[in-house]
Amino acid sequence: MDAVHVTKPFLPPLKEFTAYLEKLWETGIFTHNGPLLNQFEQELQNYLGIENVVCVSNGTIAIQLAIKALELQGEIITTPFTFIATADAILWEKCTPVFVDIDPETLNILPDEIEKNLTEKTAAILGVHVFGNPCDVERIHKISQRYNLKVIYDGAHAMGVKIDGKTIFSYGDISTVSFHATKLLQTFEGGAVITENKEIARKLKRLRFFGYEGRDIVDEGFNGKMTEVSAAMGLVNLKYLDDVILRRKNLYERYQMFLSPLKNISLQKINPQSFNYSYFPVIFNKEQDLFRVESRLKEVNVFPRRYFYPSLNTLDFFPKKTHTPNSEKIAQNILCIPLYDSLKEETVEMIAKTIVDLM
Ligand SMILES: *Cc1c(COP(=O)(O)O)cnc(C)c1O
């Protein structure tokens, strides 16, 4: 069997992509506010039902731009159970990440822990919708109002997720998303910054283009632009997104059927109304079980990944130390098994049965 990795990018019909490339050859416009970028932003806005989608070069830059646009300084409360990019973006913007613990079932930041870790230096909350599972946005909103804090959501995994029919990206002051090749909607590399605030959106557009407003340089900007090739890939892929989510849902439910009865593992607590089926994490009771499953799967050419490992608060280069037992335990015992639209049902069953046999 060909190697099965934790994910594989969705590939649209090549002809649809090359049709856009032919346009590029005609216009000679490759980047910077080109026609395909504008079209992609417009179509994302229509799809999501929100204004002000600002596409950028990747999902990490998107977080940095969000922090810059809100002019944050000091401490930003965030989760240690996320991809390293979330916390690196905070450091690169000269702020201090303060890691607070997560809910062991939803895997998201705990509102009570946010409140416990507030100081005079706290400027913002940076929540992550882990594996596309929405944070407790209502409670986080209340906390932010009470203590006058900004809220950013790293929605790198959360493309297409809605709460009561409303896009998840409408919560907080700013949301970000990643369109990296391994993410649900991919543009090779790419991302977007999303806000309901028009002024902030204008600022974000300046910041991604060296601080220019027209011919004047009015902000300390940098280069965060998305290329036309990426926008083209996004335009093609967006048309297939709903189909892709449906196929993933079907495979996710198949895994669930086999794995949810097992006593020695647990699965992320999700709400099917607010989910995009982008990952399938399995949480073992002990790391030894994780290793056993990992090595057995490797023998049959299946390569799950330890998302996310380690818990970021354990890394030396983050200055502020906190203790987050749930995150540390989960990070040590969690394994994401393969899930992508072109994965075969038989492969899902084979992987699931392998785990069932070992547990
Ligand atoms: C992938 C990811 C990012 C970074 O996105 P890139 O487009 O790869 O820069 C940020 N946060 C989380 C949670 C991610 O998974």
The ligand as an SDF file (V2000), in Angstrom:
LIG
                    3D

 15 15  0  0  0  0  0  0  0  0999 V2000
   -0.9810   25.6820   10.4950 C   0  0  0  0  0  0  0  0  0  0  0  0
   -1.2170   26.4990   11.7090 C   0  0  0  0  0  0  0  0  0  0  0  0
   -0.7790   27.8280   11.8080 C   0  0  0  0  0  0  0  0  0  0  0  0
    0.1360   28.4510   10.8120 C   0  0  0  0  0  0  0  0  0  0  0  0
   -0.3290   28.5100    9.5280 O   0  0  0  0  0  0  0  0  0  0  0  0
    0.7350   28.5640    8.3110 P   0  0  0  0  0  0  0  0  0  0  0  0
   -0.1470   28.9110    7.1490 O   0  0  0  0  0  0  0  0  0  0  0  0
    1.3620   27.2230    8.2000 O   0  0  0  0  0  0  0  0  0  0  0  0
    1.7080   29.6440    8.6140 O   0  0  0  0  0  0  0  0  0  0  0  0
   -1.1450   28.5560   12.9340 C   0  0  0  0  0  0  0  0  0  0  0  0
   -1.8520   28.0050   13.9210 N   0  0  0  0  0  0  0  0  0  0  0  0
   -2.2700   26.7320   13.8760 C   0  0  0  0  0  0  0  0  0  0  0  0
   -3.0910   26.2060   15.0090 C   0  0  0  0  0  0  0  0  0  0  0  0
   -1.9390   25.9240   12.7850 C   0  0  0  0  0  0  0  0  0  0  0  0
   -2.2980   24.6330   12.7810 O   0  0  0  0  0  0  0  0  0  0  0  0
  1  2  1  0
  2  3  1  0
  2 14  2  0
  3  4  1  0
  3 10  2  0
  4  5  1  0
  5  6  1  0
  6  7  2  0
  6  8  1  0
  6  9  1  0
 10 11  1  0
 11 12  2  0
 12 13  1  0
 12 14  1  0
 14 15  1  0
M  END
$$$$
